[in-house]
Amino acid sequence: MSESNETYDEFEAAVNMTPKQLSKWLETPESKRVGQKTEAGSESVGHRSERRIIELLDTDKADLSDSDYQHMRKVVGYVHRHLKQRPGGDITETDWRYSLMNWGHDPTS
């Protein structure tokens, strides 16, 4: 299996939200509130990434660029690292879950 195919498969496994779900989530106050911001009042890294994820999900595999695959690897890495930090208890309304959702993964799904 080529590296691109492996990346594509890992991305599809990590991103378990649809473009429609992601677009709706982007508009919520919770989505805008969480995540690392480069400066006060700016958009978080994950929030920006989510828009790119939507574009990637809407792009035919044959049309994906090296830059697209690079971002897909970044998403997979973030999701895998963040899942290892799962807090105890109910995660439904946690910043941990909201941050993952900004990267296309809802751990309650």
The first five atom37 places (N, CA, C, CB, O) and aatype in JSON, in Angstrom:
{
  "aatype": [12, 15, 6, 15, 2, 6, 16, 18, 3, 6, 13, 6, 0, 0, 19, 2, 12, 16, 14, 11, 5, 10, 15, 11, 17, 10, 6, 16, 14, 6, 15, 11, 1, 19, 7, 5, 11, 16, 6, 0, 7, 15, 6, 15, 19, 7, 8, 1, 15, 6, 1, 1, 9, 9, 6, 10, 10, 3, 16, 3, 11, 0, 3, 10, 15, 3, 15, 3, 18, 5, 8, 12, 1, 11, 19, 19, 7, 18, 19, 8, 1, 8, 10, 11, 5, 1, 14, 7, 7, 3, 9, 16, 6, 16, 3, 17, 1, 18, 15, 10, 12, 2, 17, 7, 8, 3, 14, 16, 15],
  "atom_mask": [
    [1, 1, 1, 1, 1],
    [1, 1, 1, 1, 1],
    [1, 1, 1, 1, 1],
    [1, 1, 1, 1, 1],
    [1, 1, 1, 1, 1],
    [1, 1, 1, 1, 1],
    [1, 1, 1, 1, 1],
    [1, 1, 1, 1, 1],
    [1, 1, 1, 1, 1],
    [1, 1, 1, 1, 1],
    [1, 1, 1, 1, 1],
    [1, 1, 1, 1, 1],
    [1, 1, 1, 1, 1],
    [1, 1, 1, 1, 1],
    [1, 1, 1, 1, 1],
    [1, 1, 1, 1, 1],
    [1, 1, 1, 1, 1],
    [1, 1, 1, 1, 1],
    [1, 1, 1, 1, 1],
    [1, 1, 1, 1, 1],
    [1, 1, 1, 1, 1],
    [1, 1, 1, 1, 1],
    [1, 1, 1, 1, 1],
    [1, 1, 1, 1, 1],
    [1, 1, 1, 1, 1],
    [1, 1, 1, 1, 1],
    [1, 1, 1, 1, 1],
    [1, 1, 1, 1, 1],
    [1, 1, 1, 1, 1],
    [1, 1, 1, 1, 1],
    [1, 1, 1, 1, 1],
    [1, 1, 1, 1, 1],
    [1, 1, 1, 1, 1],
    [1, 1, 1, 1, 1],
    [1, 1, 1, 0, 1],
    [1, 1, 1, 1, 1],
    [1, 1, 1, 1, 1],
    [1, 1, 1, 1, 1],
    [1, 1, 1, 1, 1],
    [1, 1, 1, 1, 1],
    [1, 1, 1, 0, 1],
    [1, 1, 1, 1, 1],
    [1, 1, 1, 1, 1],
    [1, 1, 1, 1, 1],
    [1, 1, 1, 1, 1],
    [1, 1, 1, 0, 1],
    [1, 1, 1, 1, 1],
    [1, 1, 1, 1, 1],
    [1, 1, 1, 1, 1],
    [1, 1, 1, 1, 1],
    [1, 1, 1, 1, 1],
    [1, 1, 1, 1, 1],
    [1, 1, 1, 1, 1],
    [1, 1, 1, 1, 1],
    [1, 1, 1, 1, 1],
    [1, 1, 1, 1, 1],
    [1, 1, 1, 1, 1],
    [1, 1, 1, 1, 1],
    [1, 1, 1, 1, 1],
    [1, 1, 1, 1, 1],
    [1, 1, 1, 1, 1],
    [1, 1, 1, 1, 1],
    [1, 1, 1, 1, 1],
    [1, 1, 1, 1, 1],
    [1, 1, 1, 1, 1],
    [1, 1, 1, 1, 1],
    [1, 1, 1, 1, 1],
    [1, 1, 1, 1, 1],
    [1, 1, 1, 1, 1],
    [1, 1, 1, 1, 1],
    [1, 1, 1, 1, 1],
    [1, 1, 1, 1, 1],
    [1, 1, 1, 1, 1],
    [1, 1, 1, 1, 1],
    [1, 1, 1, 1, 1],
    [1, 1, 1, 1, 1],
    [1, 1, 1, 0, 1],
    [1, 1, 1, 1, 1],
    [1, 1, 1, 1, 1],
    [1, 1, 1, 1, 1],
    [1, 1, 1, 1, 1],
    [1, 1, 1, 1, 1],
    [1, 1, 1, 1, 1],
    [1, 1, 1, 1, 1],
    [1, 1, 1, 1, 1],
    [1, 1, 1, 1, 1],
    [1, 1, 1, 1, 1],
    [1, 1, 1, 0, 1],
    [1, 1, 1, 0, 1],
    [1, 1, 1, 1, 1],
    [1, 1, 1, 1, 1],
    [1, 1, 1, 1, 1],
    [1, 1, 1, 1, 1],
    [1, 1, 1, 1, 1],
    [1, 1, 1, 1, 1],
    [1, 1, 1, 1, 1],
    [1, 1, 1, 1, 1],
    [1, 1, 1, 1, 1],
    [1, 1, 1, 1, 1],
    [1, 1, 1, 1, 1],
    [1, 1, 1, 1, 1],
    [1, 1, 1, 1, 1],
    [1, 1, 1, 1, 1],
    [1, 1, 1, 0, 1],
    [1, 1, 1, 1, 1],
    [1, 1, 1, 1, 1],
    [1, 1, 1, 1, 1],
    [1, 1, 1, 1, 1],
    [1, 1, 1, 1, 1]
  ],
  "atom_positions": [
    [[0.85, -1.17, 0.0], [0.0, 0.0, 0.0], [0.89, 1.24, 0.0], [-0.96, 0.0, 1.22], [1.86, 1.31, 0.76]],
    [[0.58, 2.2, -0.83], [1.38, 3.42, -0.9], [1.15, 4.29, 0.34], [1.06, 4.2, -2.18], [0.15, 4.14, 1.04]],
    [[2.09, 5.19, 0.58], [1.96, 6.11, 1.73], [0.69, 6.95, 1.59], [3.2, 7.02, 1.84], [0.01, 7.2, 2.58]],
    [[0.38, 7.39, 0.38], [-0.82, 8.19, 0.15], [-2.08, 7.41, 0.49], [-0.87, 8.67, -1.3], [-2.99, 7.93, 1.13]],
    [[-2.13, 6.14, 0.05], [-3.3, 5.32, 0.35], [-3.44, 5.09, 1.86], [-3.21, 3.98, -0.38], [-4.54, 5.11, 2.4]],
    [[-2.3, 4.86, 2.51], [-2.32, 4.64, 3.96], [-2.8, 5.91, 4.68], [-0.91, 4.23, 4.46], [-3.62, 5.83, 5.59]],
    [[-2.29, 7.05, 4.26], [-2.71, 8.33, 4.85], [-4.2, 8.55, 4.64], [-1.91, 9.5, 4.25], [-4.91, 8.96, 5.56]],
    [[-4.66, 8.28, 3.44], [-6.08, 8.46, 3.12], [-6.96, 7.57, 4.01], [-6.34, 8.13, 1.62], [-7.96, 8.03, 4.55]],
    [[-6.57, 6.33, 4.16], [-7.34, 5.4, 5.0], [-7.32, 5.81, 6.47], [-6.78, 3.98, 4.85], [-8.34, 5.74, 7.15]],
    [[-6.16, 6.24, 6.96], [-6.06, 6.69, 8.35], [-6.9, 7.94, 8.58], [-4.59, 6.96, 8.73], [-7.54, 8.09, 9.62]],
    [[-6.89, 8.84, 7.61], [-7.69, 10.06, 7.69], [-9.18, 9.72, 7.74], [-7.39, 10.99, 6.49], [-9.93, 10.26, 8.55]],
    [[-9.6, 8.83, 6.86], [-11.02, 8.43, 6.85], [-11.43, 7.77, 8.17], [-11.28, 7.47, 5.69], [-12.57, 7.93, 8.6]],
    [[-10.52, 7.05, 8.79], [-10.83, 6.41, 10.07], [-10.86, 7.43, 11.21], [-9.79, 5.32, 10.38], [-11.67, 7.31, 12.12]],
    [[-9.98, 8.42, 11.16], [-9.89, 9.42, 12.24], [-11.03, 10.43, 12.18], [-8.56, 10.14, 12.18], [-11.55, 10.84, 13.21]],
    [[-11.4, 10.83, 10.98], [-12.45, 11.84, 10.81], [-13.79, 11.12, 10.69], [-12.18, 12.75, 9.54], [-14.11, 10.55, 9.65]],
    [[-14.56, 11.15, 11.77], [-15.82, 10.42, 11.77], [-17.04, 11.35, 11.71], [-15.91, 9.55, 13.01], [-18.17, 10.93, 11.96]],
    [[-16.8, 12.61, 11.37], [-17.89, 13.56, 11.2], [-18.03, 13.88, 9.71], [-17.65, 14.87, 12.04], [-17.03, 13.94, 8.99]],
    [[-19.25, 14.09, 9.26], [-19.5, 14.42, 7.86], [-19.26, 15.91, 7.63], [-20.95, 14.03, 7.46], [-19.24, 16.69, 8.58]],
    [[-19.08, 16.31, 6.37], [-18.94, 17.74, 6.09], [-20.12, 18.56, 6.64], [-18.81, 17.96, 4.58], [-19.92, 19.67, 7.14]],
    [[-21.32, 18.02, 6.54], [-22.5, 18.74, 7.06], [-22.41, 18.9, 8.58], [-23.81, 17.99, 6.67], [-22.67, 19.98, 9.12]],
    [[-22.04, 17.82, 9.28], [-21.88, 17.89, 10.74], [-20.78, 18.88, 11.11], [-21.56, 16.49, 11.32], [-20.93, 19.66, 12.06]],
    [[-19.68, 18.85, 10.38], [-18.56, 19.75, 10.66], [-18.95, 21.21, 10.43], [-17.36, 19.39, 9.78], [-18.61, 22.07, 11.24]],
    [[-19.65, 21.48, 9.35], [-20.08, 22.85, 9.07], [-21.0, 23.38, 10.16], [-20.79, 22.92, 7.71], [-20.87, 24.53, 10.59]],
    [[-21.92, 22.55, 10.6], [-22.83, 22.94, 11.67], [-22.06, 23.17, 12.97], [-23.92, 21.85, 11.87], [-22.32, 24.15, 13.68]],
    [[-21.12, 22.28, 13.29], [-20.32, 22.4, 14.5], [-19.49, 23.68, 14.5], [-19.41, 21.18, 14.65], [-19.36, 24.33, 15.53]],
    [[-18.93, 24.04, 13.34], [-18.1, 25.24, 13.23], [-18.82, 26.5, 13.72], [-17.67, 25.44, 11.8], [-18.18, 27.44, 14.2]],
    [[-20.12, 26.52, 13.61], [-20.91, 27.71, 13.96], [-21.25, 27.8, 15.44], [-22.18, 27.72, 13.16], [-21.79, 28.81, 15.88]],
    [[-20.94, 26.78, 16.21], [-21.32, 26.78, 17.61], [-20.34, 27.59, 18.46], [-21.4, 25.34, 18.14], [-19.16, 27.69, 18.13]],
    [[-20.83, 28.16, 19.56], [-19.92, 28.88, 20.46], [-18.84, 27.96, 21.05], [-20.71, 29.52, 21.6], [-17.71, 28.4, 21.27]],
    [[-19.18, 26.7, 21.3], [-18.22, 25.75, 21.86], [-17.05, 25.53, 20.9], [-18.91, 24.41, 22.16], [-15.9, 25.46, 21.34]],
    [[-17.34, 25.41, 19.62], [-16.29, 25.21, 18.63], [-15.35, 26.4, 18.59], [-16.9, 24.96, 17.25], [-14.13, 26.25, 18.47]],
    [[-15.92, 27.58, 18.67], [-15.12, 28.8, 18.58], [-14.33, 29.06, 19.86], [-16.02, 29.99, 18.29], [-13.31, 29.76, 19.83]],
    [[-14.78, 28.52, 20.98], [-14.18, 28.8, 22.28], [-12.92, 27.97, 22.56], [-15.19, 28.53, 23.37], [-11.99, 28.46, 23.19]],
    [[-12.89, 26.73, 22.08], [-11.79, 25.83, 22.46], [-10.64, 25.88, 21.46], [-12.3, 24.4, 22.57], [-10.78, 26.36, 20.33]],
    [[-9.51, 25.38, 21.91], [-8.36, 25.23, 21.03], [-7.3, 26.28, 21.24], [0.0, 0.0, 0.0], [-7.52, 27.31, 21.88]],
    [[-6.14, 26.0, 20.68], [-4.99, 26.88, 20.78], [-5.14, 28.03, 19.79], [-3.68, 26.1, 20.53], [-5.36, 27.81, 18.6]],
    [[-5.02, 29.25, 20.31], [-5.11, 30.44, 19.46], [-3.73, 31.06, 19.36], [-6.15, 31.46, 20.03], [-2.98, 31.1, 20.34]],
    [[-3.39, 31.56, 18.18], [-2.08, 32.17, 17.99], [-2.01, 33.56, 18.62], [-1.74, 32.25, 16.51], [-0.94, 34.02, 19.01]],
    [[-3.17, 34.23, 18.73], [-3.24, 35.52, 19.41], [-4.63, 35.7, 19.98], [-2.88, 36.68, 18.44], [-5.59, 35.07, 19.51]],
    [[-4.74, 36.54, 20.98], [-6.03, 36.75, 21.66], [-7.11, 37.15, 20.66], [-5.9, 37.83, 22.77], [-6.91, 38.02, 19.81]],
    [[-8.24, 36.5, 20.78], [-9.38, 36.82, 19.91], [-9.31, 36.21, 18.53], [0.0, 0.0, 0.0], [-10.24, 36.38, 17.74]],
    [[-8.24, 35.5, 18.21], [-8.1, 34.91, 16.88], [-8.77, 33.55, 16.84], [-6.62, 34.8, 16.49], [-9.17, 33.0, 17.86]],
    [[-8.89, 33.02, 15.64], [-9.45, 31.69, 15.44], [-8.44, 30.64, 15.86], [-9.88, 31.49, 13.96], [-7.24, 30.78, 15.61]],
    [[-8.93, 29.57, 16.49], [-8.02, 28.52, 16.93], [-7.48, 27.73, 15.73], [-8.73, 27.57, 17.91], [-8.05, 27.74, 14.64]],
    [[-6.37, 27.06, 15.97], [-5.72, 26.23, 14.95], [-6.69, 25.13, 14.5], [-4.4, 25.61, 15.49], [-6.82, 24.87, 13.3]],
    [[-7.36, 24.48, 15.46], [-8.3, 23.41, 15.12], [-9.5, 23.91, 14.34], [0.0, 0.0, 0.0], [-9.99, 23.22, 13.45]],
    [[-9.97, 25.11, 14.68], [-11.12, 25.68, 13.98], [-10.76, 25.93, 12.52], [-11.58, 26.99, 14.66], [-11.56, 25.65, 11.62]],
    [[-9.56, 26.45, 12.28], [-9.1, 26.66, 10.89], [-8.94, 25.31, 10.18], [-7.75, 27.45, 10.87], [-9.29, 25.15, 9.02]],
    [[-8.4, 24.35, 10.92], [-8.18, 23.02, 10.35], [-9.5, 22.39, 9.92], [-7.47, 22.11, 11.36], [-9.57, 21.71, 8.9]],
    [[-10.54, 22.63, 10.71], [-11.83, 22.01, 10.4], [-12.35, 22.44, 9.04], [-12.85, 22.36, 11.48], [-12.92, 21.64, 8.31]],
    [[-12.15, 23.7, 8.69], [-12.58, 24.15, 7.36], [-11.81, 23.41, 6.27], [-12.39, 25.67, 7.21], [-12.36, 23.04, 5.24]],
    [[-10.53, 23.2, 6.52], [-9.7, 22.46, 5.55], [-10.16, 21.0, 5.47], [-8.2, 22.53, 5.94], [-10.18, 20.41, 4.39]],
    [[-10.53, 20.42, 6.61], [-11.02, 19.03, 6.62], [-12.27, 18.91, 5.77], [-11.31, 18.57, 8.07], [-12.42, 17.95, 5.02]],
    [[-13.16, 19.88, 5.88], [-14.39, 19.86, 5.06], [-14.02, 19.86, 3.58], [-15.29, 21.08, 5.4], [-14.59, 19.11, 2.79]],
    [[-13.06, 20.71, 3.2], [-12.61, 20.74, 1.8], [-12.04, 19.39, 1.38], [-11.55, 21.85, 1.61], [-12.32, 18.9, 0.28]],
    [[-11.23, 18.8, 2.26], [-10.63, 17.5, 1.93], [-11.69, 16.42, 1.74], [-9.65, 17.08, 3.02], [-11.59, 15.6, 0.83]],
    [[-12.68, 16.42, 2.61], [-13.74, 15.42, 2.5], [-14.55, 15.59, 1.21], [-14.68, 15.49, 3.71], [-15.11, 14.63, 0.69]],
    [[-14.61, 16.81, 0.73], [-15.36, 17.1, -0.5], [-14.51, 16.99, -1.77], [-15.96, 18.49, -0.41], [-15.0, 17.27, -2.87]],
    [[-13.24, 16.6, -1.63], [-12.33, 16.5, -2.76], [-12.19, 15.03, -3.18], [-10.95, 17.1, -2.42], [-12.03, 14.15, -2.34]],
    [[-12.25, 14.79, -4.48], [-12.03, 13.43, -4.98], [-10.6, 13.01, -4.65], [-12.29, 13.34, -6.5], [-9.68, 13.82, -4.74]],
    [[-10.43, 11.76, -4.29], [-9.12, 11.24, -3.91], [-8.08, 11.52, -4.99], [-9.2, 9.73, -3.64], [-6.94, 11.87, -4.68]],
    [[-8.44, 11.37, -6.24], [-7.51, 11.58, -7.36], [-7.04, 13.03, -7.45], [-8.16, 11.16, -8.67], [-6.01, 13.31, -8.06]],
    [[-7.78, 13.95, -6.86], [-7.46, 15.37, -6.95], [-6.71, 15.9, -5.73], [-8.72, 16.16, -7.14], [-6.42, 17.1, -5.65]],
    [[-6.4, 15.04, -4.77], [-5.69, 15.48, -3.57], [-4.23, 15.77, -3.88], [-5.8, 14.43, -2.47], [-3.57, 15.02, -4.6]],
    [[-3.72, 16.87, -3.31], [-2.34, 17.29, -3.54], [-1.43, 16.8, -2.4], [-2.26, 18.82, -3.66], [-1.91, 16.26, -1.4]],
    [[-0.14, 16.99, -2.58], [0.81, 16.66, -1.51], [0.49, 17.46, -0.25], [2.27, 16.95, -1.97], [0.57, 16.94, 0.86]],
    [[0.11, 18.71, -0.42], [-0.26, 19.56, 0.71], [-1.5, 19.01, 1.42], [-0.52, 21.0, 0.23], [-1.59, 19.06, 2.65]],
    [[-2.44, 18.49, 0.65], [-3.64, 17.89, 1.24], [-3.26, 16.68, 2.1], [-4.65, 17.47, 0.14], [-3.74, 16.52, 3.22]],
    [[-2.39, 15.83, 1.55], [-1.96, 14.64, 2.3], [-1.18, 15.04, 3.55], [-1.11, 13.73, 1.42], [-1.28, 14.38, 4.59]],
    [[-0.42, 16.1, 3.45], [0.32, 16.59, 4.62], [-0.67, 17.02, 5.72], [1.25, 17.79, 4.22], [-0.47, 16.71, 6.9]],
    [[-1.73, 17.72, 5.34], [-2.72, 18.14, 6.34], [-3.46, 16.92, 6.9], [-3.72, 19.15, 5.72], [-3.78, 16.87, 8.08]],
    [[-3.74, 15.96, 6.05], [-4.41, 14.74, 6.51], [-3.56, 14.04, 7.58], [-4.68, 13.78, 5.32], [-4.09, 13.56, 8.58]],
    [[-2.25, 13.98, 7.36], [-1.35, 13.37, 8.35], [-1.37, 14.16, 9.66], [0.09, 13.28, 7.8], [-1.32, 13.58, 10.74]],
    [[-1.43, 15.48, 9.55], [-1.5, 16.35, 10.74], [-2.78, 16.05, 11.53], [-1.45, 17.85, 10.33], [-2.74, 15.96, 12.76]],
    [[-3.9, 15.9, 10.83], [-5.18, 15.61, 11.48], [-5.12, 14.25, 12.18], [-6.33, 15.62, 10.44], [-5.52, 14.13, 13.33]],
    [[-4.62, 13.25, 11.49], [-4.52, 11.9, 12.06], [-3.64, 11.93, 13.32], [-3.95, 10.9, 11.02], [-4.0, 11.33, 14.34]],
    [[-2.53, 12.6, 13.25], [-1.63, 12.69, 14.4], [-2.29, 13.37, 15.58], [0.0, 0.0, 0.0], [-2.17, 12.91, 16.71]],
    [[-2.99, 14.48, 15.31], [-3.67, 15.19, 16.39], [-4.73, 14.31, 17.05], [-4.3, 16.49, 15.86], [-4.77, 14.19, 18.27]],
    [[-5.56, 13.7, 16.24], [-6.64, 12.85, 16.77], [-6.06, 11.72, 17.61], [-7.51, 12.28, 15.61], [-6.53, 11.47, 18.72]],
    [[-5.06, 11.05, 17.1], [-4.46, 9.92, 17.85], [-3.84, 10.38, 19.17], [-3.39, 9.22, 17.0], [-4.03, 9.73, 20.2]],
    [[-3.11, 11.5, 19.15], [-2.49, 12.02, 20.38], [-3.56, 12.45, 21.38], [-1.56, 13.22, 20.06], [-3.46, 12.15, 22.57]],
    [[-4.57, 13.15, 20.9], [-5.6, 13.69, 21.79], [-6.46, 12.58, 22.41], [-6.48, 14.67, 21.02], [-6.87, 12.68, 23.56]],
    [[-6.72, 11.53, 21.65], [-7.51, 10.42, 22.18], [-6.82, 9.77, 23.38], [-7.77, 9.38, 21.09], [-7.49, 9.26, 24.28]],
    [[-5.5, 9.78, 23.39], [-4.74, 9.18, 24.51], [-4.88, 10.0, 25.79], [-3.27, 9.05, 24.13], [-4.54, 9.52, 26.88]],
    [[-5.37, 11.24, 25.67], [-5.51, 12.13, 26.83], [-6.95, 12.17, 27.35], [-5.05, 13.53, 26.46], [-7.31, 13.11, 28.06]],
    [[-7.74, 11.19, 27.02], [-9.15, 11.17, 27.4], [-9.31, 11.34, 28.92], [-9.82, 9.86, 26.95], [-8.7, 10.61, 29.7]],
    [[-10.12, 12.31, 29.32], [-10.37, 12.49, 30.76], [-11.34, 11.44, 31.28], [-10.93, 13.91, 31.04], [-12.05, 10.79, 30.5]],
    [[-11.37, 11.26, 32.57], [-12.32, 10.33, 33.17], [-13.72, 10.92, 33.2], [0.0, 0.0, 0.0], [-13.89, 12.13, 33.05]],
    [[-14.69, 10.09, 33.38], [-16.07, 10.55, 33.52], [-16.75, 10.82, 32.19], [0.0, 0.0, 0.0], [-16.29, 10.41, 31.13]],
    [[-17.85, 11.52, 32.3], [-18.68, 11.85, 31.13], [-17.96, 12.91, 30.29], [-20.08, 12.36, 31.57], [-17.64, 13.98, 30.8]],
    [[-17.71, 12.61, 29.04], [-16.98, 13.53, 28.17], [-17.89, 14.36, 27.27], [-16.01, 12.75, 27.31], [-17.41, 15.16, 26.46]],
    [[-19.2, 14.19, 27.41], [-20.15, 14.79, 26.48], [-19.95, 16.29, 26.31], [-21.54, 14.53, 26.94], [-19.93, 16.78, 25.18]],
    [[-19.81, 17.02, 27.41], [-19.69, 18.48, 27.32], [-18.34, 18.96, 27.83], [-20.82, 19.16, 28.11], [-18.26, 19.85, 28.67]],
    [[-17.27, 18.35, 27.3], [-15.92, 18.73, 27.75], [-15.16, 19.44, 26.63], [-15.15, 17.48, 28.21], [-15.4, 19.22, 25.44]],
    [[-14.24, 20.29, 27.04], [-13.36, 20.95, 26.07], [-12.55, 19.92, 25.3], [-12.43, 21.95, 26.77], [-12.22, 20.12, 24.13]],
    [[-12.22, 18.8, 25.96], [-11.46, 17.73, 25.3], [-12.22, 17.23, 24.07], [-11.19, 16.56, 26.29], [-11.66, 17.11, 22.99]],
    [[-13.51, 16.95, 24.26], [-14.34, 16.48, 23.13], [-14.48, 17.58, 22.08], [-15.75, 16.04, 23.64], [-14.36, 17.31, 20.88]],
    [[-14.72, 18.8, 22.52], [-14.92, 19.9, 21.58], [-13.66, 20.13, 20.73], [-15.3, 21.18, 22.33], [-13.75, 20.41, 19.54]],
    [[-12.49, 20.01, 21.36], [-11.24, 20.17, 20.6], [-11.11, 19.09, 19.53], [-10.02, 20.14, 21.54], [-10.72, 19.36, 18.4]],
    [[-11.42, 17.86, 19.9], [-11.39, 16.77, 18.92], [-12.38, 17.01, 17.79], [-11.69, 15.42, 19.6], [-12.08, 16.75, 16.62]],
    [[-13.54, 17.51, 18.13], [-14.54, 17.78, 17.09], [-14.05, 18.86, 16.13], [-15.87, 18.21, 17.72], [-14.39, 18.83, 14.95]],
    [[-13.25, 19.8, 16.61], [-12.67, 20.81, 15.72], [-11.68, 20.19, 14.74], [-11.97, 21.89, 16.54], [-11.32, 20.81, 13.74]],
    [[-11.25, 18.96, 15.02], [-10.36, 18.24, 14.12], [-11.1, 17.1, 13.4], [-9.14, 17.68, 14.91], [-10.48, 16.22, 12.8]],
    [[-12.44, 17.13, 13.47], [-13.25, 16.19, 12.69], [-13.59, 14.89, 13.36], [0.0, 0.0, 0.0], [-14.16, 14.0, 12.72]],
    [[-13.26, 14.76, 14.65], [-13.51, 13.49, 15.34], [-14.41, 13.72, 16.55], [-12.17, 12.84, 15.77], [-14.06, 14.47, 17.45]],
    [[-15.56, 13.06, 16.57], [-16.44, 13.1, 17.74], [-16.29, 11.78, 18.48], [-17.94, 13.36, 17.33], [-16.73, 10.74, 17.99]],
    [[-15.66, 11.82, 19.66], [-15.41, 10.57, 20.39], [-16.68, 9.93, 20.95], [-14.45, 10.83, 21.53], [-16.62, 8.82, 21.46]],
    [[-17.81, 10.59, 20.86], [-19.07, 9.99, 21.33], [-19.8, 9.27, 20.21], [-19.97, 11.05, 21.94], [-20.85, 8.67, 20.44]],
    [[-19.26, 9.34, 18.99], [-19.92, 8.68, 17.85], [-19.43, 7.26, 17.67], [-19.67, 9.46, 16.56], [-19.88, 6.56, 16.76]]
  ]
}
